[in-house]
Amino acid sequence: QVRLVESGGGLVQAGGSLRLSCAAAGSIYRIDFGWYRQAPGKQRETVAGITNGGTTTYADSVKGRFTISRDNGKKAVYLQMNNLKPEDTAVYYCNARGITSLVEQFDSWGQGTQVTVSS
């Protein structure tokens, strides 16, 4: 299985910023990345995505505040979160989908990182 390691979560005041990172290990290609979050008692929801071709998408709730980007050389994805709100509080997970060097499909998740925004 492809391993994804996340970092960057923490506790911030409303209006503050955080930058999440997620790095994938292994010989993988054609990677589509996504960021998801899950708050207590709620379903996991899509926050942002970026395709292998660089096309980005965002949930309406984060448009204008969050920016997803990628570094193909490092096989990493980032989520810059600005003007954070208490409703952004959740565990954030990165996801990667693509193929391995053996042309095997993969769909892997990071371990999750806690983001807490205080009012």
N, C-alpha and C positions, 0 to 999 in steps of 0.2 A: 504494500500500500504506500502511496505517496504521502510523505510527512509534511504538514504545514505547521509552522510555529508562529504564534501571534505575540505581539507586545504593544505597549503604548497606552493601555487603559489606566484609569486612575480616578481620583476625586477632584472635581473642579467646581467653582462657583458658576452660577448662571451667567452667560455671556462670555465665558472663557473658551479656551480652545484645547484640543487634544489631537494628536496624530497617531493613528494606529498603523502598525506594520504587520505584514504577513509574508513569510518567506517559505518557498517550496523547495524541497530537496529531491534530487533524482534527475534522471534524464527524461524530461517531459517536454512536450511540444503542443502547439496549437491550444494554448491555455486560455480559457475564459475564467475570469475571476469575479467573485461576488462578495459583498458584505451583507450580513444578516444580523438581526438582533432579536433577543427574546427577553421580555420583561416578565416578572413573576405573575403567574396566572394567565398569561397571554400566549398566543401562538407565535412561532418564529415568523418574522416578517423580513421581506427584502428591503434593504437600505439603498444599495447601489450596485451596479455591475459594470464591468468593462470587458469587451470581447477581445479575442485574439487580434482582431483588426483595429482595436482602439475605440470602438463605439461605446459611449457611456450612457447609462440610464440611472435615474434617481427616483426614489419615492417622493411623492408630492410633499411630504412632511419635512424633507431635508433639502429640497431644491433651494439653491442660493446660499446655503450654509455649509454643505459638505461637498468635498471634491474627491473623486476616486482617480487614482493614477497607477501606472505600472512601470516596472523596470524589467524589460524582457531579458536583459543580460543577467540580472540577478534573480530572475524568476520570482519577483516580489510584487505585491500589491499594497497600496497605501490608502488610507482614508483620512483626509484632513477635515477635521470637524471644528467649525467656527460658530460663534454665537450659540453655544450650547444652551439647551433648555432642560428643565427638570424632566420633561417627558421623553428626553433622549436617554434617560437612565435605563440600562439594560446590559445584558451580557452580549457582546459583539463577537460574531464568528465570521471567519473568512472561509471561502469555498473556492476550490479550483477544479475545473473539468478540462480534460484533454486526452492526449494519448502519450504512452510511454515510447521508449526507443524500440520496443518490440511491437509497436502498433497495437497496444492494448488500451482500451478505454479506462479512464480512471475518474473518480468523483470523490474528492477528499475534503475533509473539514479540519479547521484548526481547533485548538483546545478551548477557545473562548477567552475573552478578556473583559473584565468588568469596567463599565463606565458609569460613574455616579455623578450626577449634577445636582448640586444643592441650590436652593432658592434663597 
